[in-house]
Amino acid sequence: MILNQHHKDLLSTLINQLWRLISGPLTMVLIPLYLSSVFQGYWYLFISLSALTVFADLGFSNIVMQFSAHEFAFLSFSDKGLLVGDDLHIKKMGSLLRFILKRISLIILITFPVIYIVGLWFFQRDSVIDVLILPWTIYAIGSLINFFNYSILSFIEGMNKIQVIENTKLIVSVVNTVVIAVVLLMGGNIYALAIGSLVGGSLIFVLFLGKFKSLLRQLLKASVNYQYDWNKEILPLFIRYALSFASGYFIFSIYTPLMQYYAGPIESGKVGITLTLIMAIFSLSNIWIYTITPQMNILVSQKNFKELNRLFKKRLLFSASTYLFILGCLILFYYFLKDFWVIPRIVSRFLSLTSIGMLVLCYFFQLLVNSWATYLRAFKKELYMVPSIILAFWVLFSTAFAGYYLKPEYFFIGFLSSYLWWLPLSFFIYKQFKNRINEQ
C-alpha cells in the first residue's frame, strides 16, 4: 500500500513519539537512581529556566511556519529537493528566510545573556554556583543552538516537510538519550543533561544543513535583489502572539522555579519529573494535530474549509482518545507494579497522586484548547490573546498563594481552577469563529 504524505508524516511523528515512550521512562528511571534528590531538583530547574526562551521566541516560530505554509501553497518540490513554481513566491520565500535569520540573530544577542544570568542568580542564592556554573554554561550554549535550529526548522516545516524533520529529530533524540544515559552511568551527575543538550543541538544543526543546504542556497540566491516588507504583515500578528506565548510561560512553565523558591530543590525535582511524564502523554496525543498543522494552513490559503473542518474534527477525536488510552495504561501499570523492584524508589521521586490527578485533568483540557488554538492560527488569528493574559495572572497568583499557604500536594489547585472558565470560553471563541467561516 502506498502511503500518502499525511500518513507518512503521521508515521514518522508516531515513531519519534514512541521512541520517547522508551527514552522518557529510561531517563526517569536513571535520574532517581543516579542523581540525589537535590540534583534532581536542579536538573529540572535547568530545563525550566531554558523554557524562558519562550520570551525570546514569543510565538515567532509558529508565525514562521504559518507564513511559510501559506507561500508554499503555490509551490512544490522538484526531485532534487528544490522549489519549483511561481518565481514571485520563490523570491518571497527567500526574503522570508532572510527576515528570519536577521531576527534570530538579534534575539540571540539580546535575550540569551539574560536567561543565563537568571540561572546564575538562582545558583548564587542557593550557594551552589561553584558546582553548577560550568554545567549551566554548557547547557545554555546547547539551548542557544537548539533555539536557532527549531526556528529554522519551523520555516522548513511550513513546506510540509514534517516527515524529514521528524526523522532528523528521532536520530538526535536517540543520540541525546544515549549520551545522557552513558554520562549518568559514569557518574557525570548533572553534566549528563548539559552534555546531552550540547551534543543534540550540534548534531541537529549538522544534519539540518546537510539535508536542506541546497534549498537554503536556492532561496538566499533567489532573494538577493528582492525586497518584501515582512514587518508589515508579521508585526501585527506577532504582537498578539507575543502576548499569548509570554502568558504561556506563566501558565505552563512557572511551577518548577516557584516550587524551588518556596520548598527547595527536592520538591521542585518532584514537580519537574512529574510534569515531564504528563507532558510526554500530552505530546504523544497531540501528534494527530501537529502532523496536519502545515496542511491546515495550506487548506486555509486554498479556501478549502470543508476539507479543513473534516480533517480537524477527525484528528481532534483521535487526539483526545489517545490521551485517555495512554492514561489508562499508566494507571494499570502503577496498580500492578507499584511494589515491584525499584518502582517504589522511583515513584517516591514523583508528586502525590492528588497533584498528579490535578495535572492530568489540566493537560487533558489543554489538549483541547491547544487544538482549537491551532485551528484558529491556521487563519492567522490569535483570538485567545486577552484570555491568555488573564489566565497567566490567574495561574501565577493562585499558584504563588498555594505555594506559600498550602501543602505541596495542592500546589496546582490554581492551575486546575482556571479551566472552570478557560475551557468553556476557549470553546465558545473557537465555535463562533468556525460558524462564521462555514457561513461564507
C-alpha positions as CSV (number, residue, x, y, z in Angstrom):
1,M,0.0,0.0,0.0
2,I,1.4,3.4,-0.9
3,L,1.1,5.9,1.9
4,N,0.1,9.5,1.2
5,Q,2.1,12.4,2.7
6,H,-0.4,12.8,5.6
7,H,0.2,9.1,6.6
8,K,4.0,9.4,6.2
9,D,4.1,12.5,8.4
10,L,1.9,10.8,11.0
11,L,4.0,7.6,10.9
12,S,7.3,9.4,11.3
13,T,6.0,11.5,14.1
14,L,4.5,8.5,15.8
15,I,7.8,6.6,15.6
16,N,9.5,9.6,17.1
17,Q,7.0,9.8,20.0
18,L,7.1,6.1,20.5
19,W,10.8,6.3,21.0
20,R,10.1,9.0,23.6
21,L,7.9,6.5,25.4
22,I,11.1,4.4,25.7
23,S,13.7,7.1,26.2
24,G,11.5,9.2,28.6
25,P,10.9,6.4,31.2
26,L,14.5,5.3,30.8
27,T,15.7,8.7,31.8
28,M,13.1,9.0,34.6
29,V,14.4,5.7,35.9
30,L,18.1,6.7,35.7
31,I,17.6,10.1,37.4
32,P,16.3,8.8,40.7
33,L,18.9,6.0,40.7
34,Y,22.0,8.1,39.7
35,L,21.1,11.6,41.0
36,S,20.5,12.8,44.5
37,S,17.0,14.3,45.2
38,V,18.8,17.7,45.4
39,F,20.5,17.4,42.0
40,Q,17.2,16.1,40.5
41,G,15.8,19.5,41.5
42,Y,18.5,21.4,39.7
43,W,18.2,19.1,36.7
44,Y,14.6,20.2,36.2
45,L,15.4,23.8,37.2
46,F,17.9,23.8,34.2
47,I,15.1,22.7,31.9
48,S,12.6,25.1,33.4
49,L,14.9,28.1,33.1
50,S,15.6,27.2,29.4
51,A,11.9,27.4,28.9
52,L,12.4,31.2,29.3
53,T,13.3,31.0,25.6
54,V,9.6,31.5,25.2
55,F,10.3,35.2,25.8
56,A,12.9,35.0,23.0
57,D,10.6,33.3,20.6
58,L,7.2,34.7,21.7
59,G,5.4,32.6,19.1
60,F,7.7,33.7,16.2
61,S,8.4,30.1,15.2
62,N,4.7,29.4,14.9
63,I,4.3,32.5,12.7
64,V,7.2,31.4,10.6
65,M,5.6,28.1,10.0
66,Q,2.3,29.7,9.1
67,F,3.7,32.2,6.6
68,S,5.9,29.6,5.1
69,A,2.9,27.3,4.6
70,H,0.8,30.0,3.0
71,E,3.5,30.8,0.5
72,F,4.2,27.1,-0.2
73,A,0.6,26.6,-1.1
74,F,1.6,27.9,-4.6
75,L,4.8,25.9,-4.9
76,S,6.1,22.4,-4.9
77,F,9.4,20.4,-4.6
78,S,11.4,19.0,-7.5
79,D,13.1,15.6,-7.4
80,K,16.3,17.4,-6.4
81,G,14.6,19.0,-3.3
82,L,14.4,22.5,-4.8
83,L,11.3,24.7,-5.0
84,V,9.5,25.0,-8.3
85,G,6.6,27.2,-9.3
86,D,5.8,30.9,-9.5
87,D,9.0,32.9,-9.4
88,L,7.5,35.6,-7.2
89,H,6.6,33.1,-4.4
90,I,10.0,31.6,-4.5
91,K,11.5,35.1,-4.1
92,K,9.1,35.8,-1.2
93,M,10.1,32.5,0.4
94,G,13.8,33.6,0.2
95,S,13.1,37.0,1.6
96,L,11.2,35.4,4.5
97,L,14.2,33.2,5.2
98,R,16.4,36.3,5.3
99,F,14.0,38.0,7.6
100,I,14.0,35.0,10.0
101,L,17.8,34.8,10.1
102,K,18.1,38.5,10.9
103,R,15.6,38.3,13.7
104,I,17.0,35.2,15.2
105,S,20.5,36.7,15.3
106,L,19.1,39.8,17.1
107,I,17.2,37.7,19.6
108,I,20.2,35.5,20.5
109,L,22.3,38.6,21.2
110,I,19.8,40.2,23.5
111,T,17.8,37.5,25.3
112,F,20.2,34.6,25.9
113,P,22.6,36.6,28.2
114,V,19.6,37.5,30.3
115,I,18.5,33.9,30.6
116,Y,22.0,32.8,31.6
117,I,22.2,35.5,34.3
118,V,18.8,34.4,35.7
119,G,20.2,30.9,36.2
120,L,23.3,32.3,37.9
121,W,21.1,34.2,40.3
122,F,19.3,31.0,41.4
123,F,22.6,29.2,41.9
124,Q,24.2,32.1,43.8
125,R,21.1,32.3,46.1
126,D,21.4,28.6,46.9
127,S,25.2,28.8,47.3
128,V,25.8,26.2,44.6
129,I,27.2,28.4,41.9
130,D,30.7,26.9,42.1
131,V,29.3,23.5,41.4
132,L,26.7,24.4,38.7
133,I,28.3,27.3,36.7
134,L,30.1,25.0,34.3
135,P,27.3,22.6,33.5
136,W,24.8,25.5,33.3
137,T,27.1,27.2,30.8
138,I,27.3,24.1,28.6
139,Y,23.6,23.6,28.9
140,A,22.9,27.2,28.0
141,I,25.0,27.0,24.9
142,G,23.2,23.9,23.8
143,S,19.9,25.6,24.4
144,L,21.0,28.5,22.3
145,I,21.9,26.2,19.4
146,N,18.6,24.4,19.7
147,F,16.7,27.7,19.6
148,F,18.4,28.6,16.3
149,N,17.7,25.1,15.0
150,Y,14.0,25.0,15.7
151,S,13.3,28.5,14.5
152,I,14.7,27.5,11.0
153,L,13.1,24.1,11.1
154,S,9.7,25.8,11.6
155,F,10.3,27.5,8.3
156,I,11.0,24.2,6.6
157,E,8.1,22.5,8.4
158,G,5.7,25.0,6.8
159,M,6.7,23.5,3.4
160,N,5.0,20.2,4.5
161,K,8.4,18.6,5.4
162,I,7.3,17.1,8.7
163,Q,8.4,13.6,7.8
164,V,12.0,14.7,7.1
165,I,12.1,16.9,10.2
166,E,10.7,14.1,12.5
167,N,13.2,11.6,11.1
168,T,16.0,14.1,12.0
169,K,14.6,14.7,15.4
170,L,14.4,10.9,16.0
171,I,18.1,10.5,15.2
172,V,19.0,13.4,17.5
173,S,16.7,12.1,20.3
174,V,18.4,8.7,20.2
175,V,21.9,10.2,20.4
176,N,20.8,12.5,23.2
177,T,19.3,9.7,25.3
178,V,22.4,7.6,24.8
179,V,24.7,10.5,25.9
180,I,22.6,11.2,29.0
181,A,22.5,7.5,30.0
182,V,26.2,7.0,29.5
183,V,27.2,10.1,31.4
184,L,24.9,9.3,34.2
185,L,26.1,5.7,34.4
186,M,29.7,7.1,34.5
187,G,28.8,9.3,37.5
188,G,28.6,12.5,35.5
189,N,25.7,13.8,37.5
190,I,24.0,16.9,36.1
191,Y,26.7,17.1,33.4
192,A,24.7,14.4,31.6
193,L,21.9,16.9,30.9
194,A,24.4,19.6,29.9
195,I,26.4,17.5,27.5
196,G,23.3,15.9,26.1
197,S,21.9,19.3,25.2
198,L,25.1,20.5,23.5
199,V,25.6,17.3,21.6
200,G,22.0,17.1,20.5
201,G,21.9,20.7,19.4
202,S,25.1,20.5,17.4
203,L,24.0,17.2,15.7
204,I,20.7,18.5,14.6
205,F,22.4,21.6,13.2
206,V,24.8,19.4,11.1
207,L,22.0,17.1,9.9
208,F,19.8,20.0,9.0
209,L,22.5,21.8,7.0
210,G,23.3,18.5,5.2
211,K,19.7,17.9,4.2
212,F,18.5,21.4,3.3
213,K,21.7,23.1,2.2
214,S,20.7,23.2,-1.5
215,L,17.2,24.5,-0.7
216,L,18.6,27.3,1.6
217,R,21.2,28.3,-1.0
218,Q,18.4,28.5,-3.7
219,L,16.2,30.7,-1.5
220,L,19.0,33.0,-0.5
221,K,20.2,33.4,-4.1
222,A,16.7,34.0,-5.5
223,S,16.1,36.8,-3.0
224,V,19.4,38.7,-3.3
225,N,17.8,41.8,-5.0
226,Y,14.2,41.2,-3.8
227,Q,12.7,43.3,-1.1
228,Y,9.4,42.5,0.8
229,D,8.1,44.2,3.9
230,W,7.5,41.2,6.1
231,N,7.3,43.5,9.2
232,K,4.1,45.0,7.8
233,E,2.4,41.5,7.6
234,I,4.1,39.8,10.6
235,L,4.3,42.5,13.2
236,P,0.6,43.0,13.9
237,L,0.1,39.2,14.3
238,F,3.4,38.9,16.2
239,I,2.3,41.4,18.9
240,R,-0.8,39.2,19.6
241,Y,1.2,36.0,19.5
242,A,3.9,37.5,21.8
243,L,1.4,38.4,24.5
244,S,-0.2,34.9,24.3
245,F,3.1,33.0,24.3
246,A,4.6,35.1,27.1
247,S,1.5,34.3,29.1
248,G,2.0,30.6,28.3
249,Y,5.3,30.6,30.3
250,F,3.4,31.7,33.4
251,I,0.6,29.2,32.7
252,F,2.8,26.1,32.0
253,S,6.5,26.6,33.0
254,I,6.5,28.6,36.2
255,Y,5.9,25.6,38.5
256,T,9.4,24.2,38.9
257,P,11.0,27.6,39.7
258,L,8.2,28.6,42.1
259,M,8.4,25.3,43.9
260,Q,12.2,25.7,44.1
261,Y,11.6,29.1,45.6
262,Y,9.1,28.0,48.2
263,A,10.1,24.5,49.1
264,G,13.6,23.9,47.8
265,P,15.2,21.6,45.2
266,I,13.8,18.3,46.4
267,E,10.1,19.3,45.9
268,S,10.9,21.2,42.7
269,G,12.5,18.0,41.4
270,K,9.3,16.1,42.0
271,V,7.4,18.8,40.1
272,G,9.9,18.6,37.2
273,I,9.8,14.8,36.8
274,T,6.0,14.7,37.1
275,L,5.5,17.4,34.5
276,T,7.9,15.6,32.2
277,L,5.8,12.4,32.4
278,I,2.5,14.2,31.8
279,M,3.9,16.4,29.0
280,A,5.1,13.1,27.3
281,I,1.4,11.9,27.3
282,F,0.3,15.3,26.0
283,S,2.9,15.4,23.2
284,L,2.1,11.8,22.1
285,S,-1.6,12.6,22.0
286,N,-1.0,15.9,20.2
287,I,0.7,14.3,17.2
288,W,-2.6,13.9,15.5
289,I,-3.0,17.7,15.4
290,Y,0.7,18.6,15.0
291,T,1.1,16.5,11.8
292,I,-1.6,18.3,10.0
293,T,-0.7,21.8,11.1
294,P,1.1,22.8,7.8
295,Q,-1.7,21.2,5.8
296,M,-4.3,23.1,7.7
297,N,-2.6,26.4,6.8
298,I,-2.4,25.3,3.2
299,L,-6.1,24.4,3.1
300,V,-6.9,27.9,4.6
301,S,-4.8,29.5,1.9
302,Q,-6.7,27.5,-0.7
303,K,-10.0,28.3,1.0
304,N,-10.9,24.6,1.2
305,F,-12.8,25.0,4.5
306,K,-14.9,21.8,4.1
307,E,-11.8,19.6,4.0
308,L,-10.2,21.6,6.8
309,N,-13.1,21.0,9.1
310,R,-13.4,17.3,8.3
311,L,-9.7,16.7,8.8
312,F,-9.6,18.7,12.1
313,K,-12.6,17.1,13.6
314,K,-11.2,13.6,12.9
315,R,-7.8,14.3,14.3
316,L,-9.1,16.0,17.4
317,L,-11.1,12.9,18.3
318,F,-8.1,10.7,17.8
319,S,-6.0,13.1,19.9
320,A,-8.4,13.1,22.9
321,S,-8.8,9.3,22.7
322,T,-5.1,8.7,22.6
323,Y,-4.6,10.8,25.8
324,L,-7.3,8.8,27.7
325,F,-5.9,5.4,26.4
326,I,-2.3,6.2,27.5
327,L,-3.5,7.4,30.8
328,G,-5.5,4.2,31.4
329,C,-2.4,2.1,30.5
330,L,-0.3,4.0,33.1
331,I,-2.9,3.6,35.8
332,L,-2.9,-0.2,35.2
333,F,0.9,-0.2,35.2
334,Y,1.0,1.6,38.5
335,Y,-1.6,-0.6,40.1
336,F,0.1,-3.9,39.2
337,L,3.8,-2.9,39.6
338,K,3.8,-0.2,42.3
339,D,5.6,-2.6,44.7
340,F,7.9,-4.2,42.2
341,W,11.8,-4.0,42.3
342,V,12.9,-0.3,42.2
343,I,9.5,1.1,41.3
344,P,8.8,2.3,44.8
345,R,12.0,4.3,44.9
346,I,11.2,5.8,41.5
347,V,7.6,6.6,42.5
348,S,8.8,8.4,45.6
349,R,10.5,11.0,43.4
350,F,7.2,12.0,41.9
351,L,4.4,14.2,43.3
352,S,1.5,12.8,45.3
353,L,-1.4,11.2,43.5
354,T,-3.6,14.2,44.3
355,S,-1.2,16.5,42.5
356,I,-0.8,14.1,39.6
357,G,-4.6,13.9,39.2
358,M,-4.9,17.7,39.0
359,L,-2.2,17.8,36.3
360,V,-3.7,15.0,34.3
361,L,-7.0,16.9,34.2
362,C,-5.4,20.2,33.3
363,Y,-3.4,18.8,30.4
364,F,-6.4,16.9,29.0
365,F,-8.3,20.2,29.0
366,Q,-5.2,21.9,27.5
367,L,-5.0,19.3,24.7
368,L,-8.5,20.5,23.6
369,V,-7.7,24.2,23.9
370,N,-4.4,23.8,22.1
371,S,-6.1,22.1,19.2
372,W,-8.7,24.9,18.9
373,A,-5.9,27.5,19.0
374,T,-4.1,25.6,16.2
375,Y,-7.2,25.7,14.1
376,L,-7.6,29.5,14.6
377,R,-3.9,30.2,13.9
378,A,-4.3,28.5,10.6
379,F,-6.3,31.6,9.7
380,K,-3.6,33.8,11.1
381,K,-5.9,34.6,14.0
382,E,-4.8,34.9,17.7
383,L,-8.2,35.2,19.4
384,Y,-7.1,33.8,22.7
385,M,-4.7,36.7,23.4
386,V,-6.7,38.6,26.0
387,P,-8.0,35.5,27.9
388,S,-4.4,34.1,27.9
389,I,-3.1,37.2,29.6
390,I,-5.9,37.0,32.3
391,L,-5.2,33.3,32.6
392,A,-1.5,33.9,33.2
393,F,-2.2,36.3,36.1
394,W,-4.8,33.9,37.5
395,V,-2.4,30.9,37.5
396,L,0.7,32.9,38.6
397,F,-1.0,34.4,41.7
398,S,-3.1,31.4,42.7
399,T,0.0,29.1,42.4
400,A,2.1,31.6,44.4
401,F,-0.7,31.6,47.0
402,A,-0.8,27.8,47.1
403,G,3.0,27.6,47.4
404,Y,3.0,29.9,50.4
405,Y,0.0,28.8,52.3
406,L,-0.9,25.2,51.3
407,K,0.8,21.9,51.3
408,P,2.8,20.9,48.2
409,E,0.1,18.4,47.1
410,Y,-2.3,21.3,46.5
411,F,0.3,23.3,44.5
412,F,-1.7,23.0,41.3
413,I,-5.1,23.9,42.6
414,G,-4.9,27.3,40.9
415,F,-4.0,25.8,37.6
416,L,-6.9,23.4,37.8
417,S,-9.4,26.1,38.9
418,S,-8.5,28.2,35.8
419,Y,-10.1,25.7,33.5
420,L,-13.5,26.2,35.1
421,W,-13.8,29.4,33.0
422,W,-11.0,29.0,30.4
423,L,-12.2,25.7,28.9
424,P,-15.8,26.9,28.1
425,L,-14.6,30.3,27.0
426,S,-12.0,29.0,24.6
427,F,-14.5,26.6,23.1
428,F,-17.0,29.4,22.6
429,I,-14.5,31.5,20.8
430,Y,-13.4,28.6,18.5
431,K,-17.1,27.7,17.8
432,Q,-18.1,31.2,17.0
433,F,-15.2,31.7,14.6
434,K,-15.8,28.3,12.9
435,N,-19.5,29.1,12.4
436,R,-18.6,32.4,10.7
437,I,-16.3,30.6,8.4
438,N,-18.9,28.0,7.5
439,E,-21.4,30.7,6.6
440,Q,-19.0,32.2,4.0
